[in-house]
Amino acid sequence: MALEISKNGDAKLTIQGSSIELDSAYARIELAAAANGVNMQMGMYYYENAAAFEAGSKVLKISEMKPLYNATADIAQGETQTILLASEKVKADLESAGYNVTIVELG
C-alpha cells in the first residue's frame, strides 16, 4: 500500500529546509504491530512520486508531514492490525488536516 497526498488550500507540502512546495507526494508506510493486537505504529517514507520511489531516490523530508503515526485497531468492531487499516488511519488523519489522500494498491 502507498498513499498519494495532495496539497489542498492551507495544507501545504514543503520540502524541509527549503521554500520548495510540492503539489503532491507519494508515501510508503512501514507498520509495526504490537503483540496486544491493538496498537500500531506507522513509519512514513515520503517521495516526490511513485517513480522516484521505484528509482530508489532518497526519502524526502516534508516539513508538514509526520515521520511517525500511532493508531489502534478497534478489535471489538472487527478491525485487525493490517497495512490497509494503518493506511486508512493515516489517510483519515491527513484528511482531517486538509490534505487530499488516495490509498494506492500495489500490483
C-alpha atoms as an extended CHARMM CRD file, in Angstrom:
* protein
*
       107  EXT
         1         1  MET       CA              0.0000000000        0.0000000000        0.0000000000  PROA      1               0.0000000000
         2         2  ALA       CA              1.0130000000        3.5590000000       -0.5940000000  PROA      2               0.0000000000
         3         3  LEU       CA             -0.5740000000        6.9670000000       -0.1770000000  PROA      3               0.0000000000
         4         4  GLU       CA             -0.7920000000        9.7570000000       -2.7130000000  PROA      4               0.0000000000
         5         5  ILE       CA             -1.0400000000       13.0150000000       -0.7670000000  PROA      5               0.0000000000
         6         6  SER       CA             -2.0290000000       16.2800000000       -2.4400000000  PROA      6               0.0000000000
         7         7  LYS       CA             -1.9030000000       19.7710000000       -1.0380000000  PROA      7               0.0000000000
         8         8  ASN       CA             -5.2180000000       21.4940000000       -0.6040000000  PROA      8               0.0000000000
         9         9  GLY       CA             -5.7550000000       25.1140000000        0.4310000000  PROA      9               0.0000000000
        10        10  ASP       CA             -3.6570000000       25.7790000000        3.5370000000  PROA      10              0.0000000000
        11        11  ALA       CA             -2.4750000000       22.1510000000        3.6990000000  PROA      11              0.0000000000
        12        12  LYS       CA              0.9800000000       22.5120000000        2.1100000000  PROA      12              0.0000000000
        13        13  LEU       CA              3.7820000000       20.0960000000        1.2340000000  PROA      13              0.0000000000
        14        14  THR       CA              7.1000000000       21.9230000000        1.6670000000  PROA      14              0.0000000000
        15        15  ILE       CA             10.4760000000       20.2020000000        1.2990000000  PROA      15              0.0000000000
        16        16  GLN       CA             12.1780000000       20.6380000000        4.6710000000  PROA      16              0.0000000000
        17        17  GLY       CA             14.9070000000       23.2850000000        4.6980000000  PROA      17              0.0000000000
        18        18  SER       CA             13.6480000000       24.9800000000        1.5470000000  PROA      18              0.0000000000
        19        19  SER       CA             10.7980000000       27.0360000000        0.1980000000  PROA      19              0.0000000000
        20        20  ILE       CA             10.0440000000       24.4080000000       -2.4730000000  PROA      20              0.0000000000
        21        21  GLU       CA              6.4080000000       23.4260000000       -2.3440000000  PROA      21              0.0000000000
        22        22  LEU       CA              5.1880000000       20.1980000000       -3.9140000000  PROA      22              0.0000000000
        23        23  ASP       CA              1.7020000000       19.7430000000       -5.3610000000  PROA      23              0.0000000000
        24        24  SER       CA              1.7100000000       16.1470000000       -4.1850000000  PROA      24              0.0000000000
        25        25  ALA       CA              3.8330000000       13.4780000000       -2.5350000000  PROA      25              0.0000000000
        26        26  TYR       CA              3.9580000000        9.6810000000       -2.5020000000  PROA      26              0.0000000000
        27        27  ALA       CA              4.2480000000        7.8950000000        0.8460000000  PROA      27              0.0000000000
        28        28  ARG       CA              5.1050000000        4.3270000000        1.7520000000  PROA      28              0.0000000000
        29        29  ILE       CA              4.1600000000        3.0250000000        5.1950000000  PROA      29              0.0000000000
        30        30  GLU       CA              6.0930000000        0.6580000000        7.4240000000  PROA      30              0.0000000000
        31        31  LEU       CA              3.8020000000       -0.9620000000       10.0040000000  PROA      31              0.0000000000
        32        32  ALA       CA              4.8520000000       -2.1190000000       13.4590000000  PROA      32              0.0000000000
        33        33  ALA       CA              2.0030000000       -4.0800000000       15.0290000000  PROA      33              0.0000000000
        34        34  ALA       CA              2.1540000000       -4.5970000000       18.7990000000  PROA      34              0.0000000000
        35        35  ALA       CA              1.6490000000       -8.0470000000       20.2670000000  PROA      35              0.0000000000
        36        36  ASN       CA             -1.5070000000       -6.8500000000       22.0500000000  PROA      36              0.0000000000
        37        37  GLY       CA             -3.3470000000       -6.8970000000       18.7120000000  PROA      37              0.0000000000
        38        38  VAL       CA             -4.4060000000       -3.2740000000       19.1390000000  PROA      38              0.0000000000
        39        39  ASN       CA             -1.5610000000       -0.7500000000       18.9800000000  PROA      39              0.0000000000
        40        40  MET       CA              0.0560000000        0.1580000000       15.6740000000  PROA      40              0.0000000000
        41        41  GLN       CA              2.9420000000        2.4310000000       14.8080000000  PROA      41              0.0000000000
        42        42  MET       CA              3.3880000000        3.5950000000       11.2220000000  PROA      42              0.0000000000
        43        43  GLY       CA              6.7500000000        4.8190000000        9.9540000000  PROA      43              0.0000000000
        44        44  MET       CA              6.3140000000        7.1240000000        6.9900000000  PROA      44              0.0000000000
        45        45  TYR       CA              8.6200000000        7.3990000000        3.9850000000  PROA      45              0.0000000000
        46        46  TYR       CA              7.8870000000       10.2710000000        1.5990000000  PROA      46              0.0000000000
        47        47  TYR       CA              8.9390000000       10.5890000000       -2.0440000000  PROA      47              0.0000000000
        48        48  GLU       CA              8.2390000000       13.0890000000       -4.7970000000  PROA      48              0.0000000000
        49        49  ASN       CA              6.1810000000       10.4290000000       -6.6290000000  PROA      49              0.0000000000
        50        50  ALA       CA              5.9310000000        6.6720000000       -7.2240000000  PROA      50              0.0000000000
        51        51  ALA       CA              8.5660000000        6.8200000000       -9.9690000000  PROA      51              0.0000000000
        52        52  ALA       CA             11.0420000000        8.3790000000       -7.5120000000  PROA      52              0.0000000000
        53        53  PHE       CA             10.3960000000        5.5330000000       -5.0600000000  PROA      53              0.0000000000
        54        54  GLU       CA             10.8100000000        2.9070000000       -7.7820000000  PROA      54              0.0000000000
        55        55  ALA       CA             14.0360000000        4.5550000000       -8.9800000000  PROA      55              0.0000000000
        56        56  GLY       CA             15.4820000000        4.2800000000       -5.4720000000  PROA      56              0.0000000000
        57        57  SER       CA             15.5210000000        8.0240000000       -4.8250000000  PROA      57              0.0000000000
        58        58  LYS       CA             16.2040000000        9.0950000000       -1.2810000000  PROA      58              0.0000000000
        59        59  VAL       CA             13.3870000000        9.8230000000        1.1220000000  PROA      59              0.0000000000
        60        60  LEU       CA             12.1280000000       13.4260000000        1.2260000000  PROA      60              0.0000000000
        61        61  LYS       CA             11.6140000000       15.2410000000        4.4750000000  PROA      61              0.0000000000
        62        62  ILE       CA              8.4300000000       17.2750000000        4.1820000000  PROA      62              0.0000000000
        63        63  SER       CA              8.0050000000       19.9700000000        6.8250000000  PROA      63              0.0000000000
        64        64  GLU       CA              4.2890000000       19.4230000000        7.3250000000  PROA      64              0.0000000000
        65        65  MET       CA              4.4040000000       15.6080000000        7.3850000000  PROA      65              0.0000000000
        66        66  LYS       CA              4.9750000000       13.4720000000       10.4790000000  PROA      66              0.0000000000
        67        67  PRO       CA              7.6320000000       10.7530000000       10.2840000000  PROA      67              0.0000000000
        68        68  LEU       CA              5.5800000000        8.5430000000       12.6070000000  PROA      68              0.0000000000
        69        69  TYR       CA              1.8940000000        7.9380000000       13.3140000000  PROA      69              0.0000000000
        70        70  ASN       CA              0.2790000000        5.9310000000       16.1140000000  PROA      70              0.0000000000
        71        71  ALA       CA             -3.1480000000        4.3260000000       15.9540000000  PROA      71              0.0000000000
        72        72  THR       CA             -5.1760000000        1.4890000000       17.3910000000  PROA      72              0.0000000000
        73        73  ALA       CA             -7.2420000000       -1.2880000000       15.8980000000  PROA      73              0.0000000000
        74        74  ASP       CA            -10.7650000000       -1.4920000000       17.2970000000  PROA      74              0.0000000000
        75        75  ILE       CA            -10.8740000000       -5.2550000000       17.8090000000  PROA      75              0.0000000000
        76        76  ALA       CA            -14.3980000000       -5.0400000000       19.2600000000  PROA      76              0.0000000000
        77        77  GLN       CA            -15.5120000000       -3.7810000000       15.8270000000  PROA      77              0.0000000000
        78        78  GLY       CA            -13.5660000000       -6.4870000000       13.9810000000  PROA      78              0.0000000000
        79        79  GLU       CA            -10.5470000000       -4.4010000000       12.9970000000  PROA      79              0.0000000000
        80        80  THR       CA             -7.1840000000       -6.1370000000       12.7710000000  PROA      80              0.0000000000
        81        81  GLN       CA             -3.6780000000       -4.7520000000       12.5180000000  PROA      81              0.0000000000
        82        82  THR       CA             -3.1180000000       -4.6740000000        8.7680000000  PROA      82              0.0000000000
        83        83  ILE       CA             -1.3070000000       -2.3860000000        6.3700000000  PROA      83              0.0000000000
        84        84  LEU       CA             -4.7150000000       -1.4670000000        4.9120000000  PROA      84              0.0000000000
        85        85  LEU       CA             -6.0380000000       -0.3790000000        8.3140000000  PROA      85              0.0000000000
        86        86  ALA       CA             -2.7930000000        1.5000000000        9.0080000000  PROA      86              0.0000000000
        87        87  SER       CA             -3.1410000000        3.2730000000        5.6430000000  PROA      87              0.0000000000
        88        88  GLU       CA             -6.7720000000        4.1620000000        6.4050000000  PROA      88              0.0000000000
        89        89  LYS       CA             -5.8110000000        5.5940000000        9.8210000000  PROA      89              0.0000000000
        90        90  VAL       CA             -3.0320000000        7.7730000000        8.3470000000  PROA      90              0.0000000000
        91        91  LYS       CA             -5.3460000000        8.8130000000        5.4740000000  PROA      91              0.0000000000
        92        92  ALA       CA             -8.0340000000        9.9270000000        7.9470000000  PROA      92              0.0000000000
        93        93  ASP       CA             -5.5040000000       11.9090000000        9.9830000000  PROA      93              0.0000000000
        94        94  LEU       CA             -4.1220000000       13.6700000000        6.8980000000  PROA      94              0.0000000000
        95        95  GLU       CA             -7.6010000000       14.4050000000        5.5400000000  PROA      95              0.0000000000
        96        96  SER       CA             -8.5620000000       15.9570000000        8.8910000000  PROA      96              0.0000000000
        97        97  ALA       CA             -5.5470000000       18.2600000000        8.4050000000  PROA      97              0.0000000000
        98        98  GLY       CA             -6.9130000000       19.3010000000        4.9970000000  PROA      98              0.0000000000
        99        99  TYR       CA             -4.9710000000       17.1110000000        2.5650000000  PROA      99              0.0000000000
       100       100  ASN       CA             -6.4560000000       15.0840000000       -0.2880000000  PROA      100             0.0000000000
       101       101  VAL       CA             -5.3030000000       11.4770000000        0.1100000000  PROA      101             0.0000000000
       102       102  THR       CA             -5.7030000000        8.3590000000       -2.0260000000  PROA      102             0.0000000000
       103       103  ILE       CA             -4.7200000000        4.8510000000       -0.9470000000  PROA      103             0.0000000000
       104       104  VAL       CA             -2.8340000000        3.1570000000       -3.7700000000  PROA      104             0.0000000000
       105       105  GLU       CA             -2.9490000000       -0.6270000000       -4.1510000000  PROA      105             0.0000000000
       106       106  LEU       CA              0.3710000000       -2.1180000000       -5.1600000000  PROA      106             0.0000000000
       107       107  GLY       CA              0.4440000000       -4.5940000000       -8.0090000000  PROA      107             0.0000000000
